[in-house]
Structures are given as structure tokens and as C-alpha cells.
Amino acid sequence: MKKMKELDKLNVGRVIYHVSLKEYTTYRVGGIANALVIVDDKESLKKLICYLEEHQIKWKIIGNGSNLIFKDGVYDGVLIHLANLNDMKIEDTQIYVESGYSLPKLSIKAAKASLTGLEFAAGIPGTVGGALFMNAGAYKSDMGYIVKEVTILDENLKEKVLTNEECDFHYRTSYFKKHPKCVCLNAKLQLKRGVKEAILAVMEDRKKRRIESQPLEYPSAGSVFRNPEGDYAGRLIESLGYKGKLFGGAMVSQKHANFIINKDHATASDVIHLIRDIQKNVKKEYGIDLKLEQEIVE
């Protein structure tokens, strides 16, 4: 498409054409995107989205790709990367942070500032924006517990501040997931004073437990399914004998049944096949519809 090939002329950031999605997702699967733009700043982002909307070009915001499964083949659109929106400052017990900032890095910065509340995020390999989008969480906590407000770019490219309540945080979902044309620009987080050594000790203990219980040595995107009410997706999947099951290059982890790993040059189709097979058989055996925590991108 001629209009897509003219992205360079916009001067909004670094443009990469025909980019391999394996390089931008933690699963290391997927095909090719027509273009990826690493925008320079907020104004560049507005200008780019305005151009894409005007020319009816499909677009999507991505962070670390730690929750995405791009299908094999071509993503016929533009991916927008917010890596340069990465300012962060701590004022007393509040943190101002832009959406491109690394979530694990932020949790460490908070801990070293003797602030508690972000310990759950230390092992989530995403960006702040991605965490807001899906209300990322672990250890019975999530972003909804610590967000004071979020500044977004709404569907009309106007900046708007949403309160915690307006963000509509629930288990692995939010206002942003229901309004994908809105873009999270930055957030104010409200933490509490704590003891630095105690906070770091909790994070170190959880890190050890993750290494023991999760297949961190292989490409994956973390937990595949949400836990159903009163149960665990991993338990249901393991009970059906899925641990170690291979399809193509994808495998259900032998360490944790709610992880699918890229064992050996898997394709996106391999991963998706396992996902659908698990959903079908859990439904058949238990009458439970396992909800996907990851996003399959068309």
C-alpha cells in the first residue's frame, strides 16, 4: 500500500518495514508485520494515529509482546511501539510513569525507594502500558490496586485523565481492553511506605519460586488461561494429561500446565492448536470454558 510506504515522511520515529514478529513477542512466533513504528514522543504518536485513521490503515499498540500471539502470515497494518515513552519519577509515595516503561524495572525502582505495592509485578515481563491494558497481576494483587489515575489518548486523539474507578479494572481486563482505540500514555500509581530489605526479600523469594515452578528457560507468554472461579486452570489442564504434550514445535510445559512453550521452532499455528485443543477438552470433561489470558492477533 503506497500510503504505508510513506510513513518515513511523517518524521514520527523509527520505521521498520516487513518486520518479523518473532523479534517482538516473547513466544517468538508469528509472521511479518507490514511496518512497525517506534514513535519519538506523544505528539508523534498523535500524528501517526491521525494519519493511519485518515487512510484507514489498521494499527495496534504493542509493548514487550509478552501477552500476544500474532498469527503466521502477514499482519496487514502498522504496529506502534511506545519504547520512547519511558519517563518515570517518584514523589513521596506516588509514582508517575509513562506506558513504555518496563514493569519489572519499575518494581525494582519502587522497592529501592522503600515503596511497597509493586512486588507482584517483578516477574511480569511487560510494559506499564501493557499491564494497564490487561490489568496484569500475580500473588492476589494487580494494577487495579495501585493505580490512582491514567492519562489516555481517546478515540478522538484527545488527552483524557481516567480515575481508578473509570479504568474499570477487573480480573485480567480493564476499560482499555474494551476500548482498543484508546492509548494509555502514563499513569500515577499510589504505593505505601515499606522496609526496603523486606520488600526486596519478598521479591527474591518469589523469583526463586518462579524459577522452580515456571519454564522460564523457554519462550512463552506466561499463563495461557485465566483461572476459573474457585479453581486453577493449570490443575484442570494437568488432570487431562496435557503436561509435556507436543504439537509441532509447541509444548505444554512439564513444569506448569498453564504454560505453553516454544520448544522447538514453533509456529503461531502450533501454539493456537494447543490452546484450542485444551479449551475443547476442558469444556468436554468439566463443562468449564477456559478464557484465554493471552491475545491472538488477527
N, C-alpha and C positions, 0 to 999 in steps of 0.2 A: 504494500500500500504506500503510495507516494507520500501521503501526509505523515506516515510513521517514519519514513526515511528522512524527514526534515526536522526531527526532534533536536538534532545538534544546533540548528539555527536559533532555537529558543534561548540558548545560553542559560539553562536552568540547573545544570550539573553535568556529571559524567554520564554519557550514554553508551551502553554496550548493546550491540545488536547480536541477534542469534545466540543468546546466552544459554549455556547448559544449566538446567535446573538442578542437576546433581550437585552443582557447586554452591547452591543457595538453599538447600534443605538438609536437615540433619539425617533424614533417611538415605540421602544420596541416591535418590531415584527420580524419575521424571524425564520429560523430553526437553524441548527447546522453547524458550520464550522469544517472541519477535524482538523485544527490546526490554532492557532494564535501565532505569534512570536513578542514579544516586543523587538526589536533589541537594543543592547547596544549602538552602535555608527555607524558612517558612514562606517567604514571598515567592521563591522559585517553585515551591510546591503548589501554591495557588495558581500561578501562571501555567504550570504544566497541566494540572487537572482541568483548568478552564479550556485549554487547547484540546485536550483529549475529549472532553464532553462536547465541545463545539463540532469536532469532526467524528463524533460517535465511535471513538476508539475505546475498546474495552480496557479497563485498568484495575489494578489491585495493589494495595499496600502490603509490603512484606517486611518482616524483621529478620530474625535469625532462621526462619523457616523451620522452627522446631516443633511445629504442630500441623505442618502442611504436607499433603500428598498431591503433587502435580501429576496428572496422567501422562502416559507416554504419548509421544507425538508433539504437536505444536500448540503452545498457548498463544492464541491469536490476539495478542494485546500487549499492553505495556505494564511491567511491574515497576513499582515505585519503592525505592529503598530509602529509609529515613536515618541512615547511619550518621549523617552530619547534624541531626537534631539531637545533640548529646550533652547539653548543658545540665549541670547539677549543682545545687548549693544547699547547704544545711544551715538553718536558722533556728536555734534553740531545739525544740522537739519536732519541728516541721522540716520536710524536705521538698524542695522544688526540683523537679526532674523532667527532662524532655523525653519524648517517646522512643527515641533511638538509643537510649542509654541501656547498657547491659544490666539485666535484673540480678544475676549473681554478683556482679561487681558492686551494684548498689547495696546489696545486703551486707557485703563486707565493709563498705564505707560507713554504713549505719552502725554496724557493730563496733567499729573502731572509734566511732563518736559516742559510744555508750548509749545507743538508742536501741530499744527492743521493739519487736513487732514485725520485722522483716526476715527473721530467721528461716521461716518456711520457704523463702524464695531462693536460698543459697544453691539449691540443686536444680533449679528450673532454668534451662539454657536458652532463655528467650530475652526479648527486649521489654522495656516498660510498656510500650505501646501494645505489643502482643499480649502481655499479661493483663492489661486493662480490657482488651478486646474479649478475651475468653474468661476473664476473672480467674486467672491462674491461682492455684493454691496447692497446699500439701499440709500434712500434720494438723488437720482440722482448722486451718486458717486459710485465708485467701485475700486478694486485693481489696475486696469489699470491706474488710475490717479496718483497713488503714488509709483508704482514700478519703481525703477531705473534699477535693473538687478536681474536675478535669476540664481543661480548655480544649475545645474541639473546633474543627473546621466543618461546618454543617453542609448540608446538601447544596446550599446556595453560596458556598465558599465564604461564609461569614464566620468570624470567630465568636464562640459562644462558651460560656462557663456553665458547667453542669455540677450540681451538688451531688454528694454521695447518693442521696435518695433518687435523684434524677438519673443517675448512672444505671439504676435498676440491676444491681449485682445479685445474681443467684448462682447456684452451683454450676460452674463452668459456662456461664452465659452472662450477658450484660446488654445494656441499651445499644452498645456499639455493634454487637453481633447481629442485632435485629435491624441496624441501620448501617449497612456496609459502605455507603457513600459518605458517611461521616468519618473524619480522620482525627484520631487523638494526637494533639500537639504536645501537651505537657500535663503534669498532674502535681497537686500538692498532697503530700502524704503526712498523716499525723501519727507520730510514734510516741513512745514513752521512755523516760529515763530508766536506764538499767545499769548493770555492772558489766563492763566490757569483757572481763575474763570469763564471766558466767555465760554471756551471750556467745562468745567465740567457742566455749567448751560445748555448748549445745549444738552449734553448727558443725563442729568437728566430729562429735558423736554421730550425728545424722549422716555425715559424709561417709563414715566407716560403714554404717548400716546400708547405705545405698550401694556401696562397692560390693558388699556381701550379697545383697538381695536383687540387684538390678544388673542387666547385661550392658554395662557402660562401655565395654570394650568393642561393641559393635554399633554401627549406625542404626539409629531408631528415632522415634519421635515420642518417647516416653509412654505413658499409659494410653492404650488404644481406646478403651471404653470407659465411660463413666460407671461408677459403682451404683448398682440399683439400690433402691431404698432398703436398708436393713441387711444388705449383703455385699459381697465383693465380686467384681467381675472376674478377677483372677481365680477365685475359688471355683466359680461356675465353669470357667474355661478348662481349668486343670482337671475337674471332675469328669470331663468328657474325653480326657486323654490327649489333649492338644499339645502338651508340653513337648517340644522337640519336633513337632510336625513341620515338614518342609513342603513348600510349593515353589518350584523354580529355585530362585536364589533367596527367597524369603523364608523365615522360620519363626515359629512361636518359641519364644525364649525358654530354655530349660531352667533358667533361674527364676523367672517370673512370668506366669502365663498371660498376664495382661500387657506384655510387651511383644511386639513383632520386630524382628531384627533383619537387617540386610546382611544375610550370612555370606552370600557369595554372588556378587554382581546381580542383585535382584532388580527386577523392573517394577515400575509402579503397579502394573497389572498383577504381578505376583503378590504384592502386599495387599492389594484390594481383593484379590481372590480369597486370601486367608480371612480377611475381615468379614466378607460376605458369608463364607462358609461357617465361621464361628457364630455369627448372628443367626443364621438359619438353624443351626443345630441346638443352640441355647434356647431359641424360641420353641423348637420342637420338643426338647426334653423338659424344659422348666416353664414354658409359657411366658418367658421374660424377653422383652425387646431391649437388647443391649444398645445403648445410644453411643454413637461414635464421639469420642472426645477430640479426635483429630478432624481436620477438614480436607475433604477430597475436592481439589480444584479442577473445574472443567476447562 
